[in-house]
Amino acid sequence: RPVYVLSGPNLSRLGTREPDVYGAETLADLAALCREAGRGLGLSVDVRQTDDEAEMISWLHEAADARVPVVLNPAAFTHYSYALRDAIAQRTAPLIEVHISNPAAREEFRHNSVVAGVATGTIAGFGLRSYVLALQAVAELG
Ligand code: DQA
């Protein structure tokens, strides 16, 4: 079964970006981890990252049209993108919101997610393992 793992802005910088918050592992490491977890769960994982809101929205449309589940780290879009929220609301399969850090434990502006209300659920605060836990959720939701 296919699943998209989509990451938003600045996540291409994993490994060098605020390693105290996001860890030392890179986006390539994350992709390998997700593909490996997917193999064990019978999921064929398509890992993508973009800094571009329009591109992210087009991937969400693609997922909705193909009825593909999504693991999504919207990164900073989480906190302000109503366009992303409206795209997610069109989902036709489970969509799990993930965060590497725990936004609730950070700055005030990170406490609100404008996408959480249209996601199936949210997993945050487990480092890159957040993505693995989300893939497990996708596998269990069927
Ligand atoms: C993040 C948390 C967001 O607040 C932040 O803007 C990110 C990454 C996370 O994975 O912890 O870019 O989504």
Backbone and ligand atoms as CSV (ligand in chain L), in Angstrom:
chain,resi,resn,atom,element,x,y,z
A,1,ARG,N,N,0.812,-1.207,0.000
A,1,ARG,CA,C,0.000,0.000,0.000
A,1,ARG,C,C,0.845,1.256,0.000
A,2,PRO,N,N,0.525,2.204,-0.869
A,2,PRO,CA,C,1.304,3.449,-0.893
A,2,PRO,C,C,0.944,4.382,0.264
A,3,VAL,N,N,1.909,5.139,0.706
A,3,VAL,CA,C,1.686,6.218,1.679
A,3,VAL,C,C,2.681,7.332,1.368
A,4,TYR,N,N,2.207,8.581,1.440
A,4,TYR,CA,C,3.102,9.721,1.257
A,4,TYR,C,C,3.584,10.193,2.626
A,5,VAL,N,N,4.870,10.478,2.709
A,5,VAL,CA,C,5.438,11.121,3.893
A,5,VAL,C,C,5.937,12.490,3.447
A,6,LEU,N,N,5.213,13.527,3.827
A,6,LEU,CA,C,5.460,14.881,3.311
A,6,LEU,C,C,5.984,15.786,4.421
A,7,SER,N,N,7.054,16.491,4.137
A,7,SER,CA,C,7.636,17.413,5.111
A,7,SER,C,C,7.737,18.810,4.521
A,8,GLY,N,N,7.431,19.791,5.340
A,8,GLY,CA,C,7.374,21.172,4.890
A,8,GLY,C,C,8.673,21.943,5.079
A,9,PRO,N,N,8.567,23.268,5.123
A,9,PRO,CA,C,9.720,24.152,5.016
A,9,PRO,C,C,10.779,23.963,6.101
A,10,ASN,N,N,12.015,24.056,5.657
A,10,ASN,CA,C,13.223,24.000,6.494
A,10,ASN,C,C,13.586,22.584,6.941
A,11,LEU,N,N,12.758,21.607,6.606
A,11,LEU,CA,C,13.084,20.239,7.044
A,11,LEU,C,C,14.139,19.583,6.147
A,12,SER,N,N,14.470,20.219,5.019
A,12,SER,CA,C,15.633,19.774,4.234
A,12,SER,C,C,16.918,20.054,5.010
A,13,ARG,N,N,16.821,20.877,6.024
A,13,ARG,CA,C,17.983,21.331,6.799
A,13,ARG,C,C,18.201,20.481,8.050
A,14,LEU,N,N,17.434,19.407,8.192
A,14,LEU,CA,C,17.628,18.517,9.349
A,14,LEU,C,C,19.091,18.094,9.424
A,15,GLY,N,N,19.606,18.031,10.638
A,15,GLY,CA,C,21.015,17.665,10.830
A,15,GLY,C,C,21.874,18.889,11.098
A,16,THR,N,N,21.578,19.996,10.378
A,16,THR,CA,C,22.307,21.242,10.646
A,16,THR,C,C,21.407,22.270,11.321
A,17,ARG,N,N,20.094,22.135,11.114
A,17,ARG,CA,C,19.137,23.097,11.661
A,17,ARG,C,C,18.909,22.852,13.156
A,18,GLU,N,N,19.201,23.812,13.997
A,18,GLU,CA,C,18.945,23.714,15.441
A,18,GLU,C,C,19.001,22.271,15.944
A,19,PRO,N,N,20.185,21.658,15.901
A,19,PRO,CA,C,20.282,20.227,16.262
A,19,PRO,C,C,19.849,19.936,17.705
A,20,ASP,N,N,19.926,20.960,18.562
A,20,ASP,CA,C,19.457,20.765,19.942
A,20,ASP,C,C,17.954,20.514,19.983
A,21,VAL,N,N,17.230,21.033,18.976
A,21,VAL,CA,C,15.771,20.850,18.916
A,21,VAL,C,C,15.402,19.656,18.029
A,22,TYR,N,N,16.080,19.568,16.861
A,22,TYR,CA,C,15.635,18.611,15.846
A,22,TYR,C,C,16.560,17.409,15.668
A,23,GLY,N,N,17.695,17.384,16.405
A,23,GLY,CA,C,18.589,16.235,16.349
A,23,GLY,C,C,19.630,16.348,15.258
A,24,ALA,N,N,20.492,15.339,15.186
A,24,ALA,CA,C,21.656,15.357,14.291
A,24,ALA,C,C,21.387,14.616,12.988
A,25,GLU,N,N,20.269,13.928,12.902
A,25,GLU,CA,C,20.001,13.146,11.697
A,25,GLU,C,C,19.447,14.017,10.572
A,26,THR,N,N,19.760,13.609,9.337
A,26,THR,CA,C,19.421,14.407,8.158
A,26,THR,C,C,18.092,13.954,7.546
A,27,LEU,N,N,17.647,14.715,6.552
A,27,LEU,CA,C,16.436,14.333,5.823
A,27,LEU,C,C,16.634,12.976,5.125
A,28,ALA,N,N,17.862,12.731,4.645
A,28,ALA,CA,C,18.152,11.430,4.010
A,28,ALA,C,C,18.015,10.306,5.039
A,29,ASP,N,N,18.486,10.562,6.266
A,29,ASP,CA,C,18.327,9.570,7.343
A,29,ASP,C,C,16.845,9.335,7.626
A,30,LEU,N,N,16.074,10.431,7.648
A,30,LEU,CA,C,14.632,10.323,7.903
A,30,LEU,C,C,13.958,9.497,6.804
A,31,ALA,N,N,14.343,9.760,5.556
A,31,ALA,CA,C,13.754,9.028,4.429
A,31,ALA,C,C,14.055,7.532,4.553
A,32,ALA,N,N,15.313,7.213,4.903
A,32,ALA,CA,C,15.714,5.806,5.053
A,32,ALA,C,C,14.942,5.153,6.191
A,33,LEU,N,N,14.802,5.865,7.301
A,33,LEU,CA,C,14.059,5.354,8.464
A,33,LEU,C,C,12.608,5.054,8.093
A,34,CYS,N,N,11.980,5.981,7.338
A,34,CYS,CA,C,10.575,5.813,6.959
A,34,CYS,C,C,10.406,4.644,5.978
A,35,ARG,N,N,11.331,4.536,5.021
A,35,ARG,CA,C,11.225,3.425,4.054
A,35,ARG,C,C,11.407,2.088,4.751
A,36,GLU,N,N,12.366,2.034,5.687
A,36,GLU,CA,C,12.634,0.826,6.473
A,36,GLU,C,C,11.397,0.449,7.315
A,37,ALA,N,N,10.822,1.430,8.000
A,37,ALA,CA,C,9.620,1.173,8.808
A,37,ALA,C,C,8.490,0.712,7.902
A,38,GLY,N,N,8.362,1.347,6.749
A,38,GLY,CA,C,7.315,0.985,5.793
A,38,GLY,C,C,7.433,-0.455,5.342
A,39,ARG,N,N,8.669,-0.894,5.087
A,39,ARG,CA,C,8.885,-2.292,4.662
A,39,ARG,C,C,8.307,-3.251,5.684
A,40,GLY,N,N,8.566,-2.989,6.961
A,40,GLY,CA,C,8.065,-3.859,8.032
A,40,GLY,C,C,6.554,-3.818,8.184
A,41,LEU,N,N,5.941,-2.748,7.695
A,41,LEU,CA,C,4.493,-2.556,7.883
A,41,LEU,C,C,3.707,-2.838,6.607
A,42,GLY,N,N,4.402,-3.219,5.550
A,42,GLY,CA,C,3.731,-3.484,4.272
A,42,GLY,C,C,3.288,-2.210,3.564
A,43,LEU,N,N,4.005,-1.110,3.828
A,43,LEU,CA,C,3.674,0.176,3.200
A,43,LEU,C,C,4.791,0.587,2.254
A,44,SER,N,N,4.419,1.081,1.095
A,44,SER,CA,C,5.392,1.600,0.154
A,44,SER,C,C,5.441,3.116,0.327
A,45,VAL,N,N,6.539,3.597,0.910
A,45,VAL,CA,C,6.623,4.967,1.414
A,45,VAL,C,C,7.275,5.890,0.386
A,46,ASP,N,N,6.580,6.950,0.053
A,46,ASP,CA,C,7.062,7.966,-0.884
A,46,ASP,C,C,7.390,9.217,-0.063
A,47,VAL,N,N,8.683,9.497,0.123
A,47,VAL,CA,C,9.117,10.586,1.006
A,47,VAL,C,C,9.421,11.837,0.182
A,48,ARG,N,N,8.801,12.946,0.541
A,48,ARG,CA,C,9.008,14.207,-0.178
A,48,ARG,C,C,9.137,15.365,0.809
A,49,GLN,N,N,9.903,16.389,0.393
A,49,GLN,CA,C,10.031,17.606,1.211
A,49,GLN,C,C,9.958,18.804,0.294
A,50,THR,N,N,9.313,19.863,0.746
A,50,THR,CA,C,9.292,21.108,-0.013
A,50,THR,C,C,9.258,22.302,0.931
A,51,ASP,N,N,9.835,23.410,0.455
A,51,ASP,CA,C,9.715,24.679,1.175
A,51,ASP,C,C,8.555,25.501,0.615
A,52,ASP,N,N,7.894,24.954,-0.397
A,52,ASP,CA,C,6.929,25.720,-1.177
A,52,ASP,C,C,5.487,25.314,-0.854
A,53,GLU,N,N,4.714,26.264,-0.409
A,53,GLU,CA,C,3.333,25.982,0.017
A,53,GLU,C,C,2.491,25.444,-1.145
A,54,ALA,N,N,2.674,26.037,-2.332
A,54,ALA,CA,C,1.887,25.601,-3.491
A,54,ALA,C,C,2.203,24.147,-3.850
A,55,GLU,N,N,3.475,23.791,-3.777
A,55,GLU,CA,C,3.856,22.406,-4.096
A,55,GLU,C,C,3.267,21.433,-3.067
A,56,MET,N,N,3.327,21.814,-1.801
A,56,MET,CA,C,2.757,20.958,-0.756
A,56,MET,C,C,1.254,20.768,-0.995
A,57,ILE,N,N,0.569,21.839,-1.341
A,57,ILE,CA,C,-0.872,21.753,-1.600
A,57,ILE,C,C,-1.149,20.838,-2.792
A,58,SER,N,N,-0.323,20.911,-3.828
A,58,SER,CA,C,-0.550,20.049,-4.998
A,58,SER,C,C,-0.334,18.576,-4.638
A,59,TRP,N,N,0.618,18.282,-3.754
A,59,TRP,CA,C,0.811,16.891,-3.298
A,59,TRP,C,C,-0.403,16.403,-2.498
A,60,LEU,N,N,-0.979,17.294,-1.706
A,60,LEU,CA,C,-2.166,16.907,-0.924
A,60,LEU,C,C,-3.360,16.652,-1.840
A,61,HIS,N,N,-3.486,17.441,-2.902
A,61,HIS,CA,C,-4.547,17.183,-3.894
A,61,HIS,C,C,-4.340,15.816,-4.553
A,62,GLU,N,N,-3.069,15.544,-4.902
A,62,GLU,CA,C,-2.705,14.261,-5.514
A,62,GLU,C,C,-3.107,13.097,-4.590
A,63,ALA,N,N,-2.767,13.231,-3.310
A,63,ALA,CA,C,-3.094,12.181,-2.333
A,63,ALA,C,C,-4.609,12.009,-2.220
A,64,ALA,N,N,-5.335,13.132,-2.190
A,64,ALA,CA,C,-6.802,13.065,-2.075
A,64,ALA,C,C,-7.395,12.361,-3.298
A,65,ASP,N,N,-6.923,12.697,-4.484
A,65,ASP,CA,C,-7.458,12.101,-5.714
A,65,ASP,C,C,-7.149,10.606,-5.789
A,66,ALA,N,N,-5.971,10.213,-5.284
A,66,ALA,CA,C,-5.554,8.801,-5.373
A,66,ALA,C,C,-5.935,8.002,-4.121
A,67,ARG,N,N,-6.581,8.652,-3.149
A,67,ARG,CA,C,-6.973,8.004,-1.891
A,67,ARG,C,C,-5.776,7.396,-1.158
A,68,VAL,N,N,-4.686,8.137,-1.176
A,68,VAL,CA,C,-3.453,7.673,-0.523
A,68,VAL,C,C,-3.362,8.306,0.872
A,69,PRO,N,N,-3.072,7.496,1.919
A,69,PRO,CA,C,-2.852,8.075,3.251
A,69,PRO,C,C,-1.579,8.922,3.284
A,70,VAL,N,N,-1.558,9.868,4.213
A,70,VAL,CA,C,-0.441,10.817,4.292
A,70,VAL,C,C,0.050,10.939,5.736
A,71,VAL,N,N,1.367,10.934,5.880
A,71,VAL,CA,C,2.021,11.365,7.117
A,71,VAL,C,C,2.605,12.727,6.792
A,72,LEU,N,N,2.153,13.757,7.497
A,72,LEU,CA,C,2.500,15.129,7.134
A,72,LEU,C,C,3.137,15.875,8.291
A,73,ASN,N,N,4.363,16.372,8.055
A,73,ASN,CA,C,4.936,17.360,8.965
A,73,ASN,C,C,4.834,18.710,8.262
A,74,PRO,N,N,3.836,19.512,8.635
A,74,PRO,CA,C,3.629,20.790,7.935
A,74,PRO,C,C,4.647,21.855,8.335
A,75,ALA,N,N,5.523,21.534,9.295
A,75,ALA,CA,C,6.530,22.490,9.785
A,75,ALA,C,C,5.850,23.819,10.132
A,76,ALA,N,N,6.433,24.951,9.756
A,76,ALA,CA,C,5.857,26.235,10.189
A,76,ALA,C,C,4.474,26.495,9.585
A,77,PHE,N,N,4.149,25.858,8.443
A,77,PHE,CA,C,2.795,26.023,7.875
A,77,PHE,C,C,1.718,25.644,8.897
A,78,THR,N,N,2.071,24.722,9.798
A,78,THR,CA,C,1.169,24.266,10.858
A,78,THR,C,C,0.438,25.421,11.530
A,79,HIS,N,N,1.199,26.492,11.734
A,79,HIS,CA,C,0.722,27.536,12.634
A,79,HIS,C,C,-0.042,28.659,11.943
A,80,TYR,N,N,-0.028,28.658,10.580
A,80,TYR,CA,C,-0.707,29.799,9.930
A,80,TYR,C,C,-1.330,29.513,8.582
A,81,SER,N,N,-1.130,28.313,8.014
A,81,SER,CA,C,-1.583,28.144,6.627
A,81,SER,C,C,-3.006,27.588,6.527
A,82,TYR,N,N,-3.959,28.491,6.347
A,82,TYR,CA,C,-5.342,28.055,6.130
A,82,TYR,C,C,-5.483,27.357,4.780
A,83,ALA,N,N,-4.597,27.721,3.825
A,83,ALA,CA,C,-4.634,27.050,2.520
A,83,ALA,C,C,-4.276,25.571,2.673
A,84,LEU,N,N,-3.296,25.284,3.523
A,84,LEU,CA,C,-2.916,23.885,3.775
A,84,LEU,C,C,-4.053,23.166,4.497
A,85,ARG,N,N,-4.648,23.845,5.452
A,85,ARG,CA,C,-5.782,23.250,6.173
A,85,ARG,C,C,-6.894,22.885,5.191
A,86,ASP,N,N,-7.221,23.790,4.289
A,86,ASP,CA,C,-8.304,23.537,3.332
A,86,ASP,C,C,-7.963,22.374,2.396
A,87,ALA,N,N,-6.679,22.238,2.058
A,87,ALA,CA,C,-6.239,21.105,1.218
A,87,ALA,C,C,-6.378,19.791,1.993
A,88,ILE,N,N,-5.983,19.799,3.263
A,88,ILE,CA,C,-6.061,18.585,4.095
A,88,ILE,C,C,-7.516,18.176,4.308
A,89,ALA,N,N,-8.402,19.167,4.418
A,89,ALA,CA,C,-9.827,18.887,4.645
A,89,ALA,C,C,-10.429,18.070,3.499
A,90,GLN,N,N,-9.774,18.068,2.344
A,90,GLN,CA,C,-10.269,17.305,1.182
A,90,GLN,C,C,-9.790,15.862,1.203
A,91,ARG,N,N,-9.069,15.466,2.253
A,91,ARG,CA,C,-8.457,14.133,2.269
A,91,ARG,C,C,-9.511,13.041,2.157
A,92,THR,N,N,-9.109,11.937,1.515
A,92,THR,CA,C,-10.007,10.807,1.299
A,92,THR,C,C,-9.447,9.553,1.977
A,93,ALA,N,N,-8.394,9.739,2.771
A,93,ALA,CA,C,-7.732,8.645,3.497
A,93,ALA,C,C,-7.136,9.266,4.759
A,94,PRO,N,N,-6.691,8.426,5.712
A,94,PRO,CA,C,-6.126,8.999,6.936
A,94,PRO,C,C,-4.954,9.937,6.667
A,95,LEU,N,N,-4.883,10.990,7.445
A,95,LEU,CA,C,-3.733,11.904,7.392
A,95,LEU,C,C,-3.288,12.164,8.823
A,96,ILE,N,N,-2.050,11.791,9.110
A,96,ILE,CA,C,-1.503,11.958,10.453
A,96,ILE,C,C,-0.555,13.151,10.445
A,97,GLU,N,N,-0.827,14.125,11.308
A,97,GLU,CA,C,0.072,15.280,11.495
A,97,GLU,C,C,1.207,14.844,12.420
A,98,VAL,N,N,2.441,15.116,12.021
A,98,VAL,CA,C,3.567,14.770,12.883
A,98,VAL,C,C,4.472,15.976,13.114
A,99,HIS,N,N,5.097,15.970,14.276
A,99,HIS,CA,C,6.144,16.939,14.589
A,99,HIS,C,C,7.287,16.222,15.281
A,100,ILE,N,N,8.490,16.658,14.961
A,100,ILE,CA,C,9.684,16.076,15.565
A,100,ILE,C,C,9.775,16.542,17.021
A,101,SER,N,N,9.638,17.849,17.202
A,101,SER,CA,C,9.641,18.426,18.544
A,101,SER,C,C,8.221,18.384,19.104
A,102,ASN,N,N,8.080,18.840,20.336
A,102,ASN,CA,C,6.745,18.967,20.935
A,102,ASN,C,C,6.364,20.449,20.932
A,103,PRO,N,N,5.613,20.887,19.926
A,103,PRO,CA,C,5.324,22.318,19.805
A,103,PRO,C,C,4.632,22.890,21.040
A,104,ALA,N,N,3.901,22.071,21.771
A,104,ALA,CA,C,3.195,22.558,22.965
A,104,ALA,C,C,4.157,22.968,24.069
A,105,ALA,N,N,5.383,22.459,23.992
A,105,ALA,CA,C,6.383,22.769,25.019
A,105,ALA,C,C,7.303,23.908,24.586
A,106,ARG,N,N,6.983,24.536,23.444
A,106,ARG,CA,C,7.871,25.567,22.896
A,106,ARG,C,C,7.198,26.942,22.911
A,107,GLU,N,N,7.616,27.833,22.004
A,107,GLU,CA,C,7.083,29.199,22.003
A,107,GLU,C,C,5.561,29.183,21.823
A,108,GLU,N,N,4.947,30.231,22.350
A,108,GLU,CA,C,3.488,30.386,22.311
A,108,GLU,C,C,2.920,30.220,20.886
A,109,PHE,N,N,3.602,30.809,19.879
A,109,PHE,CA,C,3.033,30.768,18.519
A,109,PHE,C,C,2.979,29.356,17.967
A,110,ARG,N,N,3.731,28.416,18.570
A,110,ARG,CA,C,3.695,27.028,18.103
A,110,ARG,C,C,2.585,26.213,18.779
A,111,HIS,N,N,1.914,26.808,19.745
A,111,HIS,CA,C,0.911,26.033,20.490
A,111,HIS,C,C,-0.335,25.774,19.673
A,112,ASN,N,N,-0.599,26.648,18.682
A,112,ASN,CA,C,-1.797,26.438,17.864
A,112,ASN,C,C,-1.439,25.797,16.532
A,113,SER,N,N,-2.195,24.734,16.187
A,113,SER,CA,C,-2.089,24.135,14.861
A,113,SER,C,C,-3.391,24.395,14.130
A,114,VAL,N,N,-3.307,25.057,12.973
A,114,VAL,CA,C,-4.529,25.305,12.194
A,114,VAL,C,C,-4.901,24.082,11.363
A,115,VAL,N,N,-4.050,23.074,11.351
A,115,VAL,CA,C,-4.355,21.862,10.573
A,115,VAL,C,C,-4.844,20.695,11.439
A,116,ALA,N,N,-4.595,20.740,12.752
A,116,ALA,CA,C,-4.904,19.596,13.625
A,116,ALA,C,C,-6.370,19.170,13.538
A,117,GLY,N,N,-7.248,20.155,13.400
A,117,GLY,CA,C,-8.685,19.871,13.394
A,117,GLY,C,C,-9.182,19.118,12.174
A,118,VAL,N,N,-8.383,19.056,11.115
A,118,VAL,CA,C,-8.786,18.303,9.921
A,118,VAL,C,C,-7.895,17.070,9.688
A,119,ALA,N,N,-6.913,16.868,10.571
A,119,ALA,CA,C,-6.086,15.649,10.507
A,119,ALA,C,C,-6.824,14.508,11.205
A,120,THR,N,N,-6.442,13.273,10.902
A,120,THR,CA,C,-6.986,12.136,11.647
A,120,THR,C,C,-6.521,12.215,13.094
A,121,GLY,N,N,-5.256,12.565,13.286
A,121,GLY,CA,C,-4.685,12.717,14.616
A,121,GLY,C,C,-3.288,13.275,14.505
A,122,THR,N,N,-2.682,13.523,15.643
A,122,THR,CA,C,-1.374,14.187,15.688
A,122,THR,C,C,-0.415,13.408,16.577
A,123,ILE,N,N,0.837,13.281,16.118
A,123,ILE,CA,C,1.896,12.654,16.919
A,123,ILE,C,C,3.059,13.634,16.954
A,124,ALA,N,N,3.466,14.045,18.150
A,124,ALA,CA,C,4.494,15.080,18.272
A,124,ALA,C,C,5.400,14.799,19.446
A,125,GLY,N,N,6.675,15.132,19.272
A,125,GLY,CA,C,7.581,15.150,20.408
A,125,GLY,C,C,8.483,13.937,20.535
A,126,PHE,N,N,8.448,13.031,19.564
A,126,PHE,CA,C,9.232,11.806,19.670
A,126,PHE,C,C,10.434,11.790,18.727
A,127,GLY,N,N,10.896,12.967,18.340
A,127,GLY,CA,C,12.009,13.029,17.393
A,127,GLY,C,C,11.592,12.400,16.074
A,128,LEU,N,N,12.544,11.825,15.353
A,128,LEU,CA,C,12.196,11.209,14.063
A,128,LEU,C,C,11.254,10.018,14.257
A,129,ARG,N,N,11.244,9.463,15.478
A,129,ARG,CA,C,10.325,8.343,15.770
A,129,ARG,C,C,8.863,8.764,15.604
A,130,SER,N,N,8.577,10.060,15.685
A,130,SER,CA,C,7.192,10.520,15.455
A,130,SER,C,C,6.697,10.006,14.103
A,131,TYR,N,N,7.581,10.020,13.101
A,131,TYR,CA,C,7.191,9.569,11.755
A,131,TYR,C,C,6.913,8.061,11.751
A,132,VAL,N,N,7.740,7.305,12.466
A,132,VAL,CA,C,7.565,5.840,12.517
A,132,VAL,C,C,6.242,5.504,13.205
A,133,LEU,N,N,5.958,6.211,14.308
A,133,LEU,CA,C,4.698,5.991,15.026
A,133,LEU,C,C,3.510,6.325,14.126
A,134,ALA,N,N,3.646,7.378,13.324
A,134,ALA,CA,C,2.562,7.764,12.407
A,134,ALA,C,C,2.371,6.697,11.328
A,135,LEU,N,N,3.465,6.124,10.840
A,135,LEU,CA,C,3.342,5.049,9.834
A,135,LEU,C,C,2.652,3.838,10.449
A,136,GLN,N,N,2.950,3.554,11.719
A,136,GLN,CA,C,2.242,2.467,12.424
A,136,GLN,C,C,0.753,2.761,12.499
A,137,ALA,N,N,0.415,4.015,12.778
A,137,ALA,CA,C,-1.000,4.406,12.836
A,137,ALA,C,C,-1.657,4.198,11.482
A,138,VAL,N,N,-0.982,4.603,10.413
A,138,VAL,CA,C,-1.528,4.417,9.064
A,138,VAL,C,C,-1.765,2.929,8.791
A,139,ALA,N,N,-0.781,2.090,9.160
A,139,ALA,CA,C,-0.893,0.642,8.928
A,139,ALA,C,C,-2.079,0.074,9.701
A,140,GLU,N,N,-2.278,0.538,10.920
A,140,GLU,CA,C,-3.363,0.007,11.753
A,140,GLU,C,C,-4.726,0.533,11.337
A,141,LEU,N,N,-4.766,1.753,10.789
A,141,LEU,CA,C,-6.049,2.328,10.379
A,141,LEU,C,C,-6.566,1.671,9.109
A,142,GLY,N,N,-5.673,1.031,8.374
A,142,GLY,CA,C,-6.075,0.289,7.168
A,142,GLY,C,C,-6.378,1.200,5.992
L,1,DQA,C1,C,8.053,21.190,13.520
L,1,DQA,C2,C,7.574,22.193,14.594
L,1,DQA,C3,C,7.192,23.529,13.956
L,1,DQA,O1,O,6.779,24.437,14.961
L,1,DQA,C4,C,8.384,24.131,13.228
L,1,DQA,O2,O,7.988,25.304,12.559
L,1,DQA,C5,C,9.057,23.177,12.308
L,1,DQA,C6,C,9.197,21.771,12.699
L,1,DQA,C7,C,8.558,19.882,14.141
L,1,DQA,O3,O,8.671,18.896,13.405
L,1,DQA,O4,O,8.868,19.821,15.338
L,1,DQA,O5,O,9.568,23.576,11.248
L,1,DQA,O6,O,6.956,20.880,12.668
